[in-house]
Amino acid sequence: MKNLGIIGCGNVATEILKSKLFNVSKIFLYDIEDEKSNLLAEIFSEYRFVICKSIKEVIKNSDIIVESASVSAVKDILLEIKNFLNKELLILSVGGLIKNFKLYKDLSSKNYKIYIPSGAIAGCDALSALKGVDIKSIKLKTTKPAETLLSIPYVKTHPKLYKKNFIKQNYKTF
Protein backbone atom coordinates (compact mmCIF):
# COMPACT_ATOMS: atom_id res chain seq x y z
CA MET A 1 0.00 0.00 0.00
CA LYS A 2 1.25 3.50 -0.82
CA ASN A 3 1.67 6.59 1.32
CA LEU A 4 -0.03 9.85 0.37
CA GLY A 5 1.45 13.26 1.05
CA ILE A 6 -0.59 16.45 1.13
CA ILE A 7 1.14 19.82 1.12
CA GLY A 8 -1.36 22.54 2.04
CA CYS A 9 -4.14 21.64 4.46
CA GLY A 10 -6.93 24.07 3.60
CA ASN A 11 -10.22 23.71 1.71
CA VAL A 12 -8.83 21.65 -1.17
CA ALA A 13 -7.11 19.14 1.13
CA THR A 14 -10.33 18.84 3.12
CA GLU A 15 -12.28 18.00 -0.05
CA ILE A 16 -9.65 15.46 -1.10
CA LEU A 17 -9.97 13.68 2.24
CA LYS A 18 -13.79 13.85 2.14
CA SER A 19 -13.78 12.07 -1.22
CA LYS A 20 -12.36 8.83 0.24
CA LEU A 21 -11.26 7.86 -3.28
CA PHE A 22 -8.00 6.33 -2.17
CA ASN A 23 -6.67 3.49 -0.09
CA VAL A 24 -3.37 4.44 1.52
CA SER A 25 -1.28 3.23 4.41
CA LYS A 26 -0.46 6.66 5.86
CA ILE A 27 -1.09 10.28 4.97
CA PHE A 28 1.73 12.75 5.53
CA LEU A 29 0.48 16.32 6.05
CA TYR A 30 2.27 19.64 5.93
CA ASP A 31 1.05 23.22 6.09
CA ILE A 32 2.96 26.35 7.04
CA GLU A 33 0.25 26.82 9.67
CA ASP A 34 0.63 23.81 12.00
CA GLU A 35 -2.92 24.10 13.30
CA LYS A 36 -4.35 23.34 9.84
CA SER A 37 -2.54 20.00 9.67
CA ASN A 38 -3.62 19.14 13.19
CA LEU A 39 -7.23 20.05 12.45
CA LEU A 40 -7.38 17.78 9.38
CA ALA A 41 -5.91 14.92 11.40
CA GLU A 42 -8.56 15.48 14.06
CA ILE A 43 -11.50 15.74 11.64
CA PHE A 44 -10.52 12.69 9.56
CA SER A 45 -9.43 10.44 12.41
CA GLU A 46 -10.18 7.29 10.39
CA TYR A 47 -6.86 7.78 8.54
CA ARG A 48 -3.35 7.28 9.87
CA PHE A 49 -1.74 10.72 9.73
CA VAL A 50 1.80 11.90 10.24
CA ILE A 51 2.14 15.64 10.75
CA CYS A 52 5.33 16.83 9.07
CA LYS A 53 7.55 19.81 9.78
CA SER A 54 8.68 20.40 6.19
CA ILE A 55 7.94 19.86 2.52
CA LYS A 56 11.01 17.64 2.36
CA GLU A 57 9.63 15.35 5.07
CA VAL A 58 6.36 14.89 3.17
CA ILE A 59 8.10 14.14 -0.13
CA LYS A 60 10.64 11.78 1.44
CA ASN A 61 7.94 9.63 3.10
CA SER A 62 5.21 9.71 0.44
CA ASP A 63 4.78 7.83 -2.82
CA ILE A 64 2.15 10.24 -4.15
CA ILE A 65 2.24 13.94 -3.25
CA VAL A 66 -0.61 16.37 -3.77
CA GLU A 67 0.17 20.08 -3.75
CA SER A 68 -2.87 21.99 -2.52
CA ALA A 69 -1.03 24.90 -0.93
CA SER A 70 -0.51 27.88 -3.22
CA VAL A 71 1.22 29.16 -6.31
CA SER A 72 4.13 30.34 -4.16
CA ALA A 73 4.69 26.84 -2.69
CA VAL A 74 5.15 25.14 -6.07
CA LYS A 75 8.76 26.26 -6.57
CA ASP A 76 9.86 24.85 -3.22
CA ILE A 77 8.11 21.57 -3.97
CA LEU A 78 9.67 21.27 -7.44
CA LEU A 79 13.12 22.03 -6.05
CA GLU A 80 12.71 19.39 -3.36
CA ILE A 81 11.24 16.68 -5.59
CA LYS A 82 14.46 16.82 -7.67
CA ASN A 83 15.99 14.60 -5.00
CA PHE A 84 13.35 11.88 -5.44
CA LEU A 85 12.84 10.55 -8.97
CA ASN A 86 10.45 7.75 -7.94
CA LYS A 87 7.69 10.02 -6.57
CA GLU A 88 4.42 11.07 -8.22
CA LEU A 89 3.42 14.71 -7.84
CA LEU A 90 0.05 16.27 -8.54
CA ILE A 91 0.22 20.07 -8.80
CA LEU A 92 -3.14 21.77 -8.23
CA SER A 93 -1.80 25.35 -8.19
CA VAL A 94 -1.13 25.38 -11.92
CA GLY A 95 -0.10 29.04 -11.86
CA GLY A 96 2.96 27.96 -9.89
CA LEU A 97 4.11 25.93 -12.87
CA ILE A 98 3.80 28.95 -15.12
CA LYS A 99 6.08 30.91 -12.80
CA ASN A 100 8.53 27.99 -12.69
CA PHE A 101 8.08 26.61 -16.17
CA LYS A 102 11.78 26.06 -16.88
CA LEU A 103 12.17 24.00 -13.72
CA TYR A 104 9.02 22.03 -14.52
CA LYS A 105 10.20 21.31 -18.10
CA ASP A 106 13.61 20.24 -16.82
CA LEU A 107 12.04 17.76 -14.38
CA SER A 108 9.58 16.49 -16.99
CA SER A 109 12.39 15.87 -19.49
CA LYS A 110 14.13 13.73 -16.84
CA ASN A 111 11.03 11.52 -16.41
CA TYR A 112 9.78 12.93 -13.14
CA LYS A 113 6.10 12.09 -12.75
CA ILE A 114 4.36 15.46 -12.44
CA TYR A 115 0.63 15.60 -13.11
CA ILE A 116 -1.48 18.67 -13.83
CA PRO A 117 -5.28 18.51 -13.57
CA SER A 118 -7.12 19.45 -16.73
CA GLY A 119 -9.72 21.59 -14.95
CA ALA A 120 -7.57 24.67 -14.47
CA ILE A 121 -5.97 24.32 -17.88
CA ALA A 122 -9.32 23.83 -19.60
CA GLY A 123 -10.69 26.87 -17.79
CA CYS A 124 -7.83 29.04 -19.01
CA ASP A 125 -8.18 27.67 -22.54
CA ALA A 126 -11.89 28.44 -22.50
CA LEU A 127 -11.24 32.04 -21.45
CA SER A 128 -8.54 32.40 -24.13
CA ALA A 129 -10.94 31.09 -26.75
CA LEU A 130 -13.38 33.87 -25.84
CA LYS A 131 -10.90 36.74 -26.09
CA GLY A 132 -12.30 37.90 -29.44
CA VAL A 133 -15.88 37.99 -28.15
CA ASP A 134 -17.37 41.18 -26.72
CA ILE A 135 -17.83 40.02 -23.11
CA LYS A 136 -19.47 42.47 -20.71
CA SER A 137 -18.77 40.57 -17.49
CA ILE A 138 -17.52 37.27 -16.10
CA LYS A 139 -18.35 35.81 -12.70
CA LEU A 140 -15.75 33.73 -10.92
CA LYS A 141 -16.91 31.39 -8.20
CA THR A 142 -14.18 30.08 -5.93
CA THR A 143 -14.02 28.15 -2.69
CA LYS A 144 -10.86 29.94 -1.69
CA PRO A 145 -11.15 33.10 0.40
CA ALA A 146 -11.70 36.06 -1.94
CA GLU A 147 -8.84 38.02 -0.40
CA THR A 148 -6.38 35.52 -1.92
CA LEU A 149 -7.32 36.95 -5.30
CA LEU A 150 -5.66 40.21 -4.28
CA SER A 151 -2.22 38.63 -4.69
CA ILE A 152 -2.75 37.82 -8.38
CA PRO A 153 -0.53 40.07 -10.55
CA TYR A 154 -3.34 40.91 -13.01
CA VAL A 155 -5.61 42.05 -10.19
CA LYS A 156 -2.80 44.17 -8.73
CA THR A 157 -2.23 45.91 -12.06
CA HIS A 158 -5.96 46.55 -12.66
CA PRO A 159 -7.27 47.62 -9.23
CA LYS A 160 -10.13 49.72 -10.63
CA LEU A 161 -11.73 46.60 -12.12
CA TYR A 162 -11.90 44.84 -8.77
CA LYS A 163 -11.88 47.48 -6.05
CA LYS A 164 -15.63 48.16 -5.95
CA ASN A 165 -16.51 44.46 -5.72
CA PHE A 166 -14.12 43.89 -2.82
CA ILE A 167 -15.52 46.92 -1.00
CA LYS A 168 -19.07 45.57 -1.43
CA GLN A 169 -18.00 42.29 0.12
CA ASN A 170 -16.15 44.01 2.99
CA TYR A 171 -12.73 42.79 1.90
CA LYS A 172 -9.57 44.79 2.21
CA THR A 173 -8.61 46.63 -0.92
CA PHE A 174 -5.19 47.46 -2.26
NORCOR-V676811 format. One record per pair of residues at least 6 apart in sequence whose ideal C-beta (glycine too) atoms are under 7 Angstrom apart, sorted by the first residue. I is the first residue (numbers start at 0). J is the second residue. If there is no record, write none. Layout:
I|J ; I|J
This chain:
0|22 ; 0|23 ; 0|24 ; 1|23 ; 1|24 ; 1|62 ; 1|63 ; 2|23 ; 2|24 ; 2|25 ; 2|27 ; 2|60 ; 2|61 ; 2|62 ; 3|21 ; 3|23 ; 3|26 ; 3|61 ; 3|63 ; 4|27 ; 4|57 ; 4|58 ; 4|60 ; 4|61 ; 4|63 ; 4|64 ; 4|65 ; 5|12 ; 5|15 ; 5|26 ; 5|28 ; 5|65 ; 5|67 ; 6|29 ; 6|54 ; 6|57 ; 6|64 ; 6|66 ; 6|67 ; 6|68 ; 6|72 ; 6|76 ; 7|30 ; 7|66 ; 7|67 ; 7|68 ; 7|69 ; 7|72 ; 8|28 ; 8|30 ; 8|35 ; 8|36 ; 8|39 ; 9|35 ; 9|67 ; 10|142 ; 10|143 ; 11|67 ; 11|91 ; 12|39 ; 12|67 ; 13|39 ; 15|65 ; 15|67 ; 16|39 ; 16|43 ; 24|47 ; 25|47 ; 25|49 ; 26|46 ; 26|47 ; 26|48 ; 27|49 ; 27|51 ; 27|57 ; 27|60 ; 27|61 ; 28|36 ; 28|39 ; 28|40 ; 28|48 ; 28|50 ; 28|51 ; 29|36 ; 29|51 ; 29|53 ; 29|54 ; 29|56 ; 29|57 ; 30|36 ; 36|50 ; 37|50 ; 40|48 ; 40|50 ; 49|60 ; 51|57 ; 54|75 ; 54|76 ; 54|79 ; 55|79 ; 57|64 ; 58|64 ; 58|79 ; 58|80 ; 58|83 ; 58|86 ; 59|83 ; 61|86 ; 62|86 ; 62|87 ; 63|87 ; 64|86 ; 64|88 ; 65|89 ; 65|91 ; 66|72 ; 66|73 ; 66|76 ; 66|88 ; 66|89 ; 66|90 ; 66|91 ; 66|92 ; 67|91 ; 68|92 ; 69|92 ; 70|92 ; 70|94 ; 70|95 ; 70|98 ; 72|92 ; 72|95 ; 73|90 ; 73|92 ; 73|95 ; 73|96 ; 73|99 ; 74|95 ; 74|99 ; 77|99 ; 77|102 ; 77|103 ; 77|106 ; 80|86 ; 80|88 ; 80|106 ; 80|111 ; 81|106 ; 84|111 ; 86|112 ; 87|112 ; 87|114 ; 88|112 ; 88|113 ; 88|114 ; 89|114 ; 90|96 ; 90|113 ; 90|115 ; 91|116 ; 93|115 ; 93|119 ; 93|120 ; 96|103 ; 96|115 ; 103|113 ; 106|113 ; 107|113 ; 145|168 ; 145|170 ; 146|170 ; 146|171 ; 148|154 ; 149|173 ; 154|161 ; 155|173 ; 158|173 ; 162|172 ; 162|173 ; 165|172 ; 166|172
